[in-house]
Every structure is written in C-alpha cells, then in structure tokens.
C-alpha cells in the first residue's frame, strides 16, 4: 500500500472495514433519509435497508441489490433485539443530523445517513450524504422539501453551503426531471400547479433577498 498509494505526497482517509452481513451472507446497510420540516426541525423522511449481492462487499442497489422493509428486516435478522435496534437507529438518525448540521452552520437541509450493525451487535455509521438518492420515495422528499422552503422563505432565513462538485446533485431531486405531476399542500394558499412552478414560487423570495 505504501508503495502504490502513499508514494504521492497527499493525505488519505482510510475507512475501517466493518463486517455487516445478513444471515444469507449479503452485505447491507440501513439508509436513513432525514430532512428539515416546515418548522425547521430535523425529522425522518424514510428509512430502509439496502442489501447487496452476496458475492460482493458493496451494498449498493446498482450492484444487483435490493431494498427491504426496515422493521421486518431487523426482526428477521436479530429477532427480539430487532425492535431495540430499530428504536436506537431511529433516534440516532435525527441526532446525527443535528450534530452534523451544527458543523456546517445550520446550512444543511437533508442527509442520507448509512448505518449498520456488526457481528458483536454494535451500531456503526458508515457515512452521511448530502442530497441522497430518492428513487423509492421522491414524493415524500418533495413534501418535506417544499415545507422547509416555505419556512425559510417566510422567516427570511438564508443559509449558504455551496458545492464545487456538479456531480453531487446528479441523483438528487430535480423538479424539471421529476415524474410527479402535482404538489398540493392542504394548508397552503398556493394554487394546484406543476411542482416546478411551486418551487419557483417558493424560492423567488430567497433570490430577491440574496
């Protein structure tokens, strides 16, 4: 490793390998998608285990993986301890989001946090992604994103956290590419319209304030 990788005068972070596999020897992690809601508070949008091919160490859906129900998965894998793990991970998801948000000046609005449980029963956080993939719950994400956009527009809150990597937003929610037809907030005076127009309506005050 020293000859091949570290010969360049650079800095590297090497993540420790955590053995997290199912009873069927499939690699997995649990993705918790958290967002700020219409009151500016962190809340869980969706949580689900992602399982990979048993021939691989990757638990990505793109590598012949799949998703399962959160509670059913933990009960099947850990029996009576499953509910305890579920409760712990649910609480941890929001707490981790709060802590990371503080590090970035409260400028974060959503995160995809990956957890897993090792052979000893210890829970680990693999990573946290800003703008996580939402192929399985796009509508849930849109509802919370719009509610939070209204909140910061009405409160006149402007946070800045820009990314210099264009690829970081490729898999995020983009209204012009969405298959969603309408967005309706029952408590909102906004007209029933295309979601991209709702976004434009909500974000216009932010542009004017910048």
C-alpha positions as CSV (number, residue, x, y, z in Angstrom):
1,X,0.0,0.0,0.0
2,X,2.8,2.4,0.9
3,X,4.5,1.9,-2.5
4,X,1.3,2.0,-4.6
5,X,-0.9,4.5,-2.9
6,X,1.0,6.6,-0.4
7,X,4.0,7.3,-2.5
8,X,2.3,10.6,-3.6
9,X,2.6,13.4,-1.1
10,X,-1.1,13.5,-0.3
11,X,-3.4,12.9,2.6
12,X,-5.8,10.0,2.7
13,X,-8.6,8.8,4.9
14,X,-9.0,5.0,5.1
15,X,-12.3,3.8,6.5
16,X,-12.2,0.8,8.8
17,X,-13.8,-2.3,7.4
18,X,-17.0,-3.2,9.3
19,X,-18.3,-6.7,8.8
20,X,-22.0,-6.2,8.3
21,X,-23.7,-9.1,6.5
22,X,-27.1,-10.8,6.8
23,X,-27.8,-14.4,7.7
24,X,-27.7,-15.1,4.0
25,X,-24.2,-13.6,3.8
26,X,-25.4,-10.5,1.9
27,X,-23.7,-7.1,2.6
28,X,-26.1,-4.5,3.9
29,X,-26.5,-1.0,5.4
30,X,-29.5,0.9,6.6
31,X,-30.2,4.2,4.8
32,X,-31.9,6.9,6.9
33,X,-33.1,9.8,4.9
34,X,-33.6,12.8,7.2
35,X,-34.9,16.3,6.3
36,X,-35.8,19.6,7.9
37,X,-39.6,20.1,8.0
38,X,-41.9,23.0,7.8
39,X,-40.8,24.1,11.3
40,X,-37.1,23.9,10.6
41,X,-36.7,20.8,12.6
42,X,-35.0,17.6,11.6
43,X,-37.2,14.6,11.0
44,X,-37.0,11.2,9.4
45,X,-38.4,11.0,5.9
46,X,-37.7,7.4,5.1
47,X,-35.6,4.5,6.4
48,X,-34.8,1.2,4.7
49,X,-32.1,-1.5,4.5
50,X,-30.2,-1.8,1.2
51,X,-28.8,-5.3,0.5
52,X,-26.1,-6.1,-2.0
53,X,-25.1,-9.2,-3.9
54,X,-23.5,-11.9,-1.6
55,X,-20.6,-12.1,-3.9
56,X,-19.7,-8.5,-3.2
57,X,-18.8,-6.3,-0.2
58,X,-20.9,-3.5,-1.6
59,X,-24.5,-3.0,-0.5
60,X,-25.4,-0.7,-3.4
61,X,-28.7,-1.2,-5.2
62,X,-26.9,-0.7,-8.5
63,X,-24.9,-3.8,-8.0
64,X,-27.8,-6.2,-8.2
65,X,-29.0,-5.1,-4.7
66,X,-32.5,-4.6,-3.3
67,X,-34.3,-2.8,-0.5
68,X,-36.5,-4.3,2.2
69,X,-38.8,-3.1,5.0
70,X,-36.9,-1.6,7.9
71,X,-38.7,-3.2,10.8
72,X,-39.3,-6.6,9.1
73,X,-35.6,-6.8,8.2
74,X,-34.4,-6.1,11.7
75,X,-36.8,-8.6,13.2
76,X,-35.8,-11.3,10.7
77,X,-32.1,-10.7,11.3
78,X,-32.0,-10.0,15.0
79,X,-35.2,-11.5,16.5
80,X,-36.3,-9.9,19.7
81,X,-33.3,-7.5,19.6
82,X,-34.6,-6.1,16.3
83,X,-37.0,-3.7,17.9
84,X,-34.3,-2.3,20.2
85,X,-32.0,-1.7,17.2
86,X,-34.9,-0.1,15.3
87,X,-35.6,2.4,18.1
88,X,-31.9,3.2,18.6
89,X,-31.3,3.8,14.9
90,X,-34.4,6.0,14.5
91,X,-33.3,8.2,17.4
92,X,-29.7,8.2,16.2
93,X,-30.6,9.3,12.7
94,X,-32.1,12.6,13.9
95,X,-29.3,13.2,16.5
96,X,-26.6,12.7,13.9
97,X,-28.3,15.1,11.6
98,X,-28.4,17.7,14.3
99,X,-24.7,17.3,15.1
100,X,-23.6,17.5,11.5
101,X,-25.8,20.5,10.9
102,X,-24.0,22.4,13.6
103,X,-20.7,21.7,12.0
104,X,-21.9,23.3,8.7
105,X,-23.5,26.4,10.2
106,X,-27.1,25.0,10.2
107,X,-27.0,25.2,6.3
108,X,-27.9,21.5,5.8
109,X,-31.5,20.6,4.9
110,X,-31.3,16.9,4.2
111,X,-29.0,13.9,4.6
112,X,-28.8,10.3,3.7
113,X,-27.1,8.6,6.7
114,X,-25.9,5.0,6.4
115,X,-25.9,2.7,9.5
116,X,-25.1,-1.0,10.0
117,X,-24.8,-3.4,12.9
118,X,-21.7,-5.6,13.2
119,X,-21.2,-9.1,14.4
120,X,-21.0,-8.0,18.0
121,X,-24.2,-6.0,17.9
122,X,-22.5,-2.7,17.8
123,X,-24.1,0.0,15.6
124,X,-21.9,2.0,13.2
125,X,-22.4,5.0,10.9
126,X,-20.7,4.5,7.6
127,X,-21.2,7.9,6.1
128,X,-23.6,10.8,5.6
129,X,-24.5,12.1,2.1
130,X,-25.9,15.5,1.3
131,X,-28.6,15.2,-1.5
132,X,-29.2,11.5,-1.2
133,X,-30.8,9.3,-3.8
134,X,-34.6,9.2,-3.6
135,X,-35.7,6.8,-6.3
136,X,-38.1,5.0,-3.9
137,X,-39.6,7.9,-2.0
138,X,-39.4,11.0,-4.2
139,X,-42.9,12.2,-3.3
140,X,-42.1,12.1,0.5
141,X,-39.0,14.1,-0.1
142,X,-40.7,16.7,-2.2
143,X,-43.4,17.3,0.5
144,X,-40.8,18.0,3.2
145,X,-38.5,20.0,0.9
146,X,-41.4,22.3,-0.1
147,X,-42.5,22.7,3.5
148,X,-38.9,23.7,4.5
149,X,-38.6,26.0,1.6
150,X,-41.8,27.8,2.7
151,X,-40.4,28.0,6.2
152,X,-37.1,29.7,5.3
153,X,-38.8,32.0,2.8
154,X,-41.4,33.2,5.4
155,X,-38.7,33.6,8.1
156,X,-36.2,35.3,5.8
157,X,-33.6,32.7,6.6
158,X,-30.7,32.4,4.2
159,X,-28.0,29.7,4.7
160,X,-25.1,29.3,2.3
161,X,-23.5,25.9,1.7
162,X,-22.3,25.6,-1.9
163,X,-20.8,22.5,-3.5
164,X,-18.0,22.7,-6.0
165,X,-18.8,19.3,-7.4
166,X,-21.6,19.3,-10.1
167,X,-21.8,15.6,-9.9
168,X,-23.1,15.9,-6.3
169,X,-26.5,16.9,-7.5
170,X,-27.0,14.4,-10.3
171,X,-29.0,11.9,-8.4
172,X,-30.9,14.4,-6.3
173,X,-34.4,15.6,-6.8
174,X,-34.7,17.9,-9.8
175,X,-38.1,19.3,-10.5
176,X,-37.8,19.6,-14.2
177,X,-36.9,15.9,-14.5
178,X,-39.5,14.7,-12.0
179,X,-42.4,12.4,-13.0
180,X,-44.5,13.9,-10.2
181,X,-47.5,15.8,-11.7
182,X,-48.8,17.9,-8.9
183,X,-47.8,19.1,-5.4
184,X,-50.6,20.1,-3.1
185,X,-50.2,21.4,0.4
186,X,-53.7,21.4,2.1
187,X,-52.7,24.2,4.4
188,X,-51.1,26.3,1.7
189,X,-52.7,29.1,-0.4
190,X,-50.6,28.0,-3.3
191,X,-52.6,27.0,-6.4
192,X,-52.7,23.4,-7.6
193,X,-49.9,23.5,-10.1
194,X,-46.8,21.8,-11.5
195,X,-44.2,21.1,-8.9
196,X,-41.5,23.0,-10.7
197,X,-43.8,26.1,-10.6
198,X,-44.3,25.6,-6.9
199,X,-40.5,25.5,-6.4
200,X,-40.2,28.7,-8.4
201,X,-42.9,30.4,-6.3
202,X,-41.3,29.3,-3.0
203,X,-37.7,30.2,-3.9
204,X,-38.4,33.6,-5.5
205,X,-38.3,35.4,-2.2
206,X,-34.9,33.9,-1.4
207,X,-33.5,35.1,-4.7
208,X,-34.8,38.6,-4.0
209,X,-33.2,38.6,-0.5
210,X,-29.8,37.5,-1.8
